[in-house]
């Protein structure tokens, strides 16, 4: 039941219609009997986030493209991860202050397990790409190259290289054609675009990253640490573009 006491949490981004974050957080709110609801808000690029977060009455935010840089500027305080990465994907209250954190790096690191051997190419130059680079460097990877969208058509890819796609969804058609021409399969491709991966079969890792970073944000919002079983059940029951089958 939603009442006048129900806390509201929100995802800020553009676009947000594809996002699985409302399904994940509302599932966990219900399971843990938290009086809260989570919604997705489509916020146009270039919006000043500071007035929105301070006057909306929303209790906490997740932030996706293209607002992770704006969220960094809107926060009163930053965690070490957010400061080092230079992007914020979670805003939560600590007393009267809005704290900006970045749970993307933690989510990616947990989803990946162990870093691949050999060279790694990160496609994209936004907040997600910087979080992935930060995570890989923290795991000891030394052959990491981050390239922008305009560079990838001419990129010469080593046969042993591993690709992490952090580019905006608008780049997917070009990336799909590029990967197909080079014969790149899912074993060498990690796609953060879990709802429409450029390489078929490569979106599961991105979906796992989404769930794991969401679990870290959920802890910021509620103080609750989800169990590994709760996280795995959420992953199993969350299907891109479709209602949960569970």
N, C-alpha and C positions, 0 to 999 in steps of 0.2 A: 504494500500500500504506500502510495506517495502522499505525503502530508506537508504541512507548513514547516515541519521539522526536518524534512528530508534534505540532505546535503546534495549539491549538484557538482559533478566533476565533468570536465569537457576536454575534447580533443580540438585543437586549433590547427587548421591547415587549409590548403587549396590545391587540388580537390580533396574531399574526405569521404565521398560516397562509397568508395571501395573498402574503407577501413574495417578491420575486424576488432578494433579496440573497444567499441561499445559492447559487443558481444562478450568479450573477455571479462571486462570489468563488471558488467552487470551480472554475469554468471557468478563471479567471486563474491560480489556484494550479497547476492541471494544466498549462496552457500554458507557464508559467514554471518548472516543475519545483520548486515550493516545497513542502516537506514540511509541509503544513498542511491543516486542514479547517475549514469554516465551517458553523455550525449556527444555527438560530433557536430562541430560548428564550422561551416565553410567561411573562412575569413579571407577577403581579397588580398592579393600581394600588396605590400607597401603599407599595410595598416599599422598604426602605432599601437602596440600591444599594451603599453603601460596603462592607459585609461581603461582599457577593456578588463585587464586582470584586477585592477584595484577597485572598480566600481560595479562590476557585474554581479557580485554576490556568489560567484562560483568558488568552491572550496579548494580546487586544485586543477591543474591543467597538464595534459600531454601536448606536445607541439611537434608537428611534422612539417615537411616542406610546404611553402618556402619561408617559414617563419622562425627557424631555429636561431638565426643570427639576431633577429629582432627580440626573441625571448631572452637571449643573453644580455642585451642592453636593458631589458625591462626588469630584470631581477635586482633585488636589493643586495643579495649575497649570492656567491657562487661556490659550489663544491670544487674540490681540487680537479676532479675529472672534467667538469664543465669549463673551468678556466684553462686547463691544458689543451682541451680539444678545440675550444673556441666556438662552442655551440651548445644550446640547451634544448632538451626534449621533454623535460619535466619541471613544472613549477609547483611548489608546495609551500604551505605556511609554516613558519617557525616563529611563534609569538606574533608580532606585528609585521615581521619581515617576510617577503617573498624570496624563497631560495630557489635558485636554478641549478639543476643537476643534469647530467647526461648519462642515461642508463643504456644508451645504444652500444657503447663499447663493452659493457658488461654482458649485455644480451648477445652480441656477436661472439665474444670470447667463449661464452658458455655453449652457444650453438655449434661453434666450430670444433671445440674439443682440443685438438692439437693443430698447430699451423701446418699448412702444406710445405713440403720441401721445395726448394727452387724458387725462381722468381715469381712475384705476385704483382698483378696489374689491377689497380683499382680504377674503375670507370666512374667519373664524376668528381666534382670538386666542392660539393656542398657539405652541410653538417654531418650527414650520414657517412660520407666518404672520409671525413676527418676523424670521425669516431672509429671507423674501421681501421684506419691507418694507426691511430693511437693504440688500439687493442693489439694489432699485429706487432708493433714495435715493442709493446710491453711483454709480448710472448716470445720475443727474441728474433723475430723475422728481420732480416737485414736487406733483403732484395725486394723492396716494396716501392712500386712506382705508381703515383696517382696522376691520371691524365684527365683533362677536361673533355667535354662532349665534342668539341670541334677538332680535337686531336685524334680521336679513335679511328676515323676512316683510313688514315695513313699509317696506323700503328702496325709495326712488324712484331708479331708475337712468337716468342720462342716456343718450340714444340713441348717443352716441359712447363711452360708458364701456366699459372692458375689465375682465373679472372674473377673479380668480385664486382658485380654490377650495382653501383649506387647512383646511377644516372636517373634523371627524372623520367616518368612514365612516357612522356612524349618522345623520348629517344628510342623506345622499344622497337618500333618497326625497322629503323635503321640498324640497330644492334642485332636484331634477329637475322637480317640479311647478311650482315657482316660475319656473325658467328657461323652461319650456315656455309658461307663461302670458304671459311677456314676450317671447317669440319670439327668445330668445338662442341663436345658433348657435355652432359651434366656432371660428369666426373671431374671436369676442370672449370666448372662455372658455378659460382655462388651468387644467387640473384636476390637482392633485397626487395625487388618488385615481385612479391609472392603471389599477387593476384593475376599477373600476366607476364610471366618470366620470358625473357628473350630466347632462352634455350629451354625447350620443353623438358620437364622433369627436374628443373633446377630450383623451383620455388619453395620446396619443402624446408630447405635450410633457412631461407629468409622468413618463413612462417614461424619456425622454431625461435629464431632471433626475436621476432615480434612478441611472442608469448613470454619469453624470458625477460625482455626489457620491460614488458608490461607488469610482470610480477614484481620487479624491483620498484616500479612506480607505485604499484598498489601498496607496497610497504610504506612508502613515503606518505601516501594519502591516509592510510588507516592505522599504521603501526603493526599490521599483521604480516607475519612472514608465512607465505604459502608453503605447504609441504610439497616435496617432489611429486607425490601422487596427484595433488591438485593441479600442478602445472602440467603434468603429462596428460591428465584427463582433459584439460582445456585444449591442449594441442590436438589430441585425438578427435575431439568433438567439434573443432573449428575447421570448417571447410570454406575456402575462398569463394565468395560471391553467392554462397548458399546458406540458408539457416542451419543452425546446428542440428545434427541428426540425433543427438543424445538427449 
